[in-house]
């Protein structure tokens, strides 16, 4: 049983998985992957991007990471499709770093380490664990840091070069806010995107096949957010492809009806677009300016017995947690109870909404009050009880002028960034060896 729906983010010790059933990068997980065709470790130059090389070693390091995240490949054809997409992503990153170098934009290693730590936290691991996991699948921490460096540098470059040209008027913001009020009660959708570009008509069939393979892998449990970070050509890649909340009117008519007809948790695509293909994940749905019980804020603590301690420690654990159902328990008391139960010392869980929990867990806590405890919940990673610390009823969040302004500004900046990268690609000299 997974603790969250497929496209929610991991949260604290409950490990709420982002965008799909979590594929944690661990030696055990990597051993379960479908074996990929053998990757050569030769450091031969495979691509020259404006005379700067991308080596087979660099490509293979990234490829191992993408294959691990996406759940493995089944055939030689799938392997070659993924490899081609990885190469295209690395070409884009090389172009982005070249543009950054022109203005002497450098990203300090301290900042990269901070971003790496956040990425590790996103999969429920400490930075050292995450680095070891990357090594165990044949990739490396440095490979991921290079990718993050391109993400950060490109974001800063786009903001610096194009930000001054983005104009949003007060009238546009007010019109947008009025549209929100006009749509009161209608659905809006939380979407994620993976954008795959096709450089030519000849390349289109291969890109479409790769996109179809990614959809299958996401539906099988691969993390949507991590695949977006690795392969998506959109500026939203830096945030795992998250598009935020959008209405049907905000969407391209090419796929707006598909989104409207879909259920929460659906993965749509591949959908052909003018520049390639897009994959969409429908992570949530709510009614605009309407109170939704699923938006109830809840603070939880847990007493958690890891799976590898169940055989030796279950009796002690049950002796402590079973009586909690019949009495009120303060969250201040949970650390002491966890110690008494021989459980994990990690008891705190970040505040979340009911909608962030998967249906099975939500059913256990949605009717509980502060101080009440669930029955024992059995999961793949162990057994736990959840203690409700606080509950806050949902409230309608009125549109904020500054937030709407920033949203419109970022939308336009993202569009300009896509055009900027397209222009750079057009002018680049890319030599595939």
C-alpha positions in Angstrom: 0.0 0.0 0.0 1.4 3.4 -1.0 1.0 6.2 1.4 0.1 8.8 -1.2 -1.4 9.0 -4.6 1.0 8.6 -7.5 1.6 12.2 -8.2 2.0 13.8 -4.8 5.3 14.7 -3.1 7.1 12.8 -0.4 6.5 14.3 3.0 8.7 13.7 5.9 8.9 10.1 7.3 5.7 9.1 5.6 7.7 9.4 2.3 4.8 10.8 0.2 5.9 10.0 -3.3 6.1 12.7 -6.0 4.3 12.1 -9.2 4.3 8.3 -9.2 4.9 5.3 -7.0 8.3 6.0 -5.7 11.3 4.4 -7.3 13.8 5.1 -4.6 17.4 5.1 -5.8 18.9 2.3 -3.7 21.1 -0.6 -4.4 18.1 -2.9 -3.8 15.9 -1.0 -6.3 18.6 -0.9 -8.9 19.0 -4.7 -8.7 15.3 -5.0 -9.6 15.5 -3.0 -12.8 15.2 -4.6 -16.1 18.7 -5.1 -17.4 19.7 -2.4 -20.0 22.0 -3.3 -22.9 25.6 -3.0 -21.9 26.9 0.5 -21.7 30.3 1.2 -22.9 32.5 3.2 -20.5 34.8 4.5 -23.3 35.3 8.2 -23.0 34.9 8.8 -26.7 33.4 12.0 -28.0 29.9 11.4 -29.3 28.6 14.9 -29.8 30.2 18.3 -30.4 28.1 21.3 -29.5 29.7 24.4 -30.9 33.0 22.5 -30.7 32.4 21.5 -27.0 32.3 17.7 -26.5 29.8 15.4 -24.9 31.4 12.1 -24.2 30.0 8.6 -24.2 31.0 8.4 -20.5 28.9 11.4 -19.7 26.0 10.1 -21.7 26.1 6.7 -20.1 26.2 8.2 -16.6 23.1 10.2 -17.3 21.5 7.3 -19.1 21.9 4.9 -16.1 20.1 7.5 -13.9 17.2 7.9 -16.3 16.8 4.2 -16.8 16.8 3.7 -13.0 14.2 6.4 -12.5 11.9 5.3 -15.3 11.9 1.7 -14.2 14.2 0.0 -16.7 14.0 -0.8 -20.4 12.6 -4.0 -22.0 14.1 -4.0 -25.4 17.1 -2.7 -27.4 14.7 -0.4 -29.3 13.5 1.2 -26.0 17.0 1.6 -24.8 18.0 3.4 -28.0 15.0 5.7 -27.8 15.8 6.7 -24.2 19.4 7.2 -25.1 18.5 9.5 -27.9 16.3 11.6 -25.6 19.1 11.8 -23.0 21.5 13.0 -25.7 19.0 15.7 -26.8 18.6 16.8 -23.2 22.3 17.0 -22.7 22.8 19.0 -25.9 20.2 21.5 -24.6 22.1 21.7 -21.3 25.4 22.3 -23.1 23.8 25.1 -25.1 22.4 26.6 -21.9 25.7 26.5 -20.1 27.4 28.1 -23.2 25.0 31.0 -23.0 25.6 31.4 -19.3 29.4 31.4 -19.9 29.0 34.3 -22.3 27.9 36.5 -19.4 30.4 34.8 -17.0 27.5 33.3 -15.0 28.8 30.7 -12.6 26.9 28.7 -10.0 28.8 28.3 -6.7 29.3 24.7 -5.5 27.7 25.6 -2.2 24.4 26.3 -4.1 24.7 23.1 -6.0 25.2 21.1 -2.7 22.0 22.8 -1.3 20.0 21.8 -4.4 21.4 18.2 -4.2 20.3 18.0 -0.6 16.8 19.1 -1.6 16.7 16.5 -4.3 17.8 13.8 -1.8 15.1 15.0 0.6 12.6 14.6 -2.2 13.2 10.9 -2.3 13.4 10.5 1.5 17.2 10.2 1.8 20.1 12.0 3.3 22.6 13.5 0.8 25.2 10.8 1.5 22.7 8.0 1.0 21.5 9.6 -2.2 25.0 9.9 -3.5 25.7 6.3 -2.7 22.5 5.2 -4.4 23.5 7.1 -7.5 26.9 5.3 -7.5 25.1 2.0 -7.0 23.2 2.4 -10.3 26.3 3.3 -12.3 25.7 7.1 -12.2 27.2 9.7 -9.8 26.5 12.7 -7.7 28.6 14.8 -10.1 26.3 13.8 -13.0 23.3 15.0 -11.2 25.1 18.2 -10.1 26.0 19.0 -13.7 22.4 18.7 -14.6 21.3 20.9 -11.7 24.0 23.5 -12.7 22.5 23.8 -16.1 18.9 24.2 -14.6 20.0 26.9 -12.2 22.2 28.8 -14.7 19.5 28.8 -17.3 16.9 30.0 -14.9 19.1 32.8 -13.7 20.1 33.7 -17.3 16.5 33.8 -18.5 15.5 36.0 -15.6 18.4 38.3 -16.2 18.1 38.6 -19.9 14.4 38.4 -20.5 12.8 39.4 -17.2 12.9 43.1 -18.1 11.0 42.4 -21.3 8.1 40.7 -19.5 5.2 43.1 -19.1 1.9 42.4 -17.2 -0.5 45.3 -16.7 -2.8 45.9 -13.7 -5.8 45.5 -16.1 -4.6 42.1 -17.1 -4.3 41.0 -13.5 -7.7 42.3 -12.7 -9.3 40.6 -15.7 -7.7 37.3 -14.6 -9.0 37.7 -11.1 -12.5 38.5 -12.5 -12.3 35.3 -14.5 -11.6 33.4 -11.4 -14.7 34.7 -9.8 -16.7 34.1 -12.9 -15.5 30.4 -12.8 -16.5 29.9 -9.1 -17.6 26.3 -8.6 -16.0 25.0 -11.8 -13.1 22.6 -11.7 -9.5 23.5 -11.9 -6.7 21.0 -12.2 -3.2 20.5 -10.8 -1.1 19.3 -13.7 2.4 18.1 -14.4 4.1 18.2 -17.8 6.9 16.4 -19.6 7.8 18.2 -22.8 9.8 16.3 -25.4 10.9 18.3 -28.4 11.3 17.0 -32.0 14.0 18.7 -33.9 12.8 17.4 -37.3 10.0 15.5 -39.0 12.4 12.5 -39.3 12.9 12.5 -35.5 9.2 12.8 -34.7 8.4 9.1 -34.8 11.3 8.2 -32.4 10.3 11.0 -30.0 6.7 9.8 -30.0 7.8 6.2 -29.4 10.0 7.3 -26.5 7.1 9.4 -25.0 4.8 6.4 -25.2 7.3 4.3 -23.4 7.6 6.9 -20.6 3.8 6.9 -20.2 3.9 3.2 -19.7 6.7 3.4 -17.2 5.0 6.2 -15.2 1.8 4.1 -15.1 3.9 1.2 -13.9 5.2 3.3 -11.0 8.1 5.4 -12.2 8.3 8.9 -10.8 6.7 11.5 -13.0 8.6 14.4 -11.3 12.0 12.8 -11.6 11.5 11.9 -15.2 10.4 15.5 -15.9 13.6 16.8 -14.1 15.8 14.5 -16.3 14.1 14.7 -19.7 11.6 17.5 -20.0 12.5 20.5 -22.3 10.1 22.8 -20.4 11.3 25.3 -17.8 9.0 23.5 -15.4 11.5 20.6 -15.4 13.3 22.3 -12.5 10.1 21.8 -10.3 9.4 18.3 -11.5 7.1 19.4 -14.3 4.6 21.1 -12.0 2.3 23.5 -13.9 0.3 24.4 -10.8 -3.4 24.9 -10.8 -5.0 25.6 -14.2 -8.5 25.8 -15.6 -9.7 24.2 -18.8 -9.7 27.6 -20.4 -6.0 28.0 -19.7 -5.2 24.8 -21.6 -4.4 24.3 -25.3 -7.5 23.0 -27.0 -5.4 20.1 -28.3 -5.7 18.4 -24.9 -8.1 20.4 -22.8 -11.0 17.9 -23.4 -8.7 15.0 -22.4 -7.9 16.7 -19.1 -11.6 17.5 -18.5 -12.6 13.9 -19.1 -9.8 12.4 -17.0 -9.7 11.1 -13.4 -7.2 12.3 -10.7 -4.1 10.2 -11.1 -4.4 9.9 -14.9 -1.3 10.2 -17.2 -2.2 11.6 -20.6 -0.2 11.3 -23.8 1.9 11.4 -25.7 0.0 14.4 -27.2 1.4 15.9 -30.3 2.3 19.6 -30.1 3.8 22.0 -32.7 7.3 21.4 -31.4 7.1 17.8 -30.4 5.1 15.9 -27.7 3.7 16.5 -24.2 2.8 14.1 -21.4 0.4 15.4 -18.8 -0.2 14.1 -15.3 -3.5 15.1 -13.6 -2.4 15.1 -9.9 -5.5 16.8 -8.4 -8.8 18.5 -9.0 -10.8 21.0 -7.0 -13.7 23.5 -7.4 -12.7 27.1 -7.7 -13.4 29.4 -4.7 -15.3 26.5 -3.0 -14.6 24.9 0.3 -13.3 21.4 -0.2 -13.0 19.0 2.8 -9.9 17.5 1.2 -8.2 20.9 1.8 -8.4 20.3 5.6 -5.0 20.9 7.1 -3.8 18.2 9.4 -0.7 17.8 11.5 0.4 14.3 12.3 3.1 12.4 14.3 3.9 8.8 13.9 5.2 5.8 15.8 6.9 3.7 13.1 8.5 0.3 13.3 10.7 -0.4 10.2 10.1 -3.6 8.3 13.6 -5.0 9.3 12.7 -4.7 13.0 9.3 -6.3 12.9 10.4 -9.8 13.6 12.3 -8.9 16.7 10.3 -5.9 17.9 6.7 -6.3 17.0 5.5 -7.5 20.4 7.1 -4.5 22.2 5.7 -2.1 19.5 2.1 -3.4 19.8 2.2 -3.4 23.6 2.8 0.4 23.4 0.6 1.5 20.5 -2.5 -0.6 20.9 -3.7 1.1 24.1 -3.4 4.5 22.4 -6.7 4.0 20.5 -8.7 4.3 23.7 -7.1 7.5 25.1 -6.0 10.9 24.1 -2.3 11.3 23.2 -0.5 14.6 22.9 2.1 14.9 20.1 4.6 16.0 22.7 4.4 12.5 24.2 5.1 10.7 20.9 8.9 10.8 21.0 8.9 9.1 24.4 6.3 6.6 23.3 8.4 5.8 20.2 11.4 5.1 22.3 9.4 2.9 24.6 8.1 1.0 21.6 11.5 0.5 20.2 10.4 2.4 17.1 12.1 4.9 14.8 13.0 8.2 16.5 11.7 10.1 13.4 8.2 10.9 14.5 7.5 14.3 13.0 5.5 14.7 9.7 5.3 18.0 7.9 1.8 19.6 7.9 -0.3 18.4 5.0 -3.8 18.4 3.6 -6.1 15.4 3.5 -5.9 15.4 -0.3 -2.1 14.7 0.0 -2.7 11.3 1.6 -3.7 8.3 -0.4 -7.3 7.2 0.0 -6.6 4.3 2.4 -4.6 6.5 4.8 -7.0 9.4 4.4 -9.9 7.2 5.5 -8.1 6.4 8.7 -7.5 10.0 9.8 -10.2 12.1 8.2 -12.7 11.7 11.0 -10.2 11.8 13.9 -9.8 14.8 16.2 -6.6 16.1 17.8 -5.2 13.6 20.3 -6.7 10.5 18.6 -4.7 7.7 17.1 -5.2 5.4 14.1 -5.1 1.6 14.3 -1.8 0.0 13.1 -1.2 0.7 9.5 0.8 -2.0 7.6 2.9 -0.8 4.7 5.8 -2.1 2.6 8.3 -0.2 4.7 7.0 -1.3 8.1 4.1 -0.7 10.5 3.0 2.6 12.0 0.3 4.4 13.9 -0.5 8.0 13.2 -1.4 10.5 16.0 -3.4 13.5 15.1 -1.8 16.7 16.5 -4.0 19.4 15.1 -6.8 19.8 12.5 -7.6 23.1 10.7 -10.8 23.4 8.7 -10.4 24.5 5.1 -11.1 28.1 4.0 -11.7 29.6 0.6 -8.6 31.4 -0.6 -9.5 34.5 -2.4 -7.2 35.4 -5.4 -4.3 37.7 -4.4 -3.3 40.5 -6.8 0.5 39.9 -6.3 0.2 36.2 -6.6 -1.7 36.5 -9.9 0.7 39.0 -11.2 3.7 36.7 -10.5 1.8 33.8 -12.0 1.2 35.7 -15.3 4.7 37.0 -15.3 6.2 33.5 -14.9 3.9 32.1 -17.7 5.2 34.7 -20.1 8.8 34.3 -19.0 8.5 30.5 -19.6 7.2 31.1 -23.1 10.0 33.5 -23.9 12.5 31.0 -22.5 11.3 28.3 -24.8 11.7 30.6 -27.8 15.1 31.6 -26.6 16.3 28.0 -26.4 14.7 27.3 -29.8 16.7 30.2 -31.3 19.9 28.9 -29.7 19.3 25.5 -31.1 18.7 26.8 -34.6 22.0 28.8 -34.6 24.1 26.0 -33.0 26.5 23.7 -34.8 25.8 20.2 -33.4 28.0 17.4 -34.8 26.8 13.9 -33.9 29.8 11.5 -34.2 
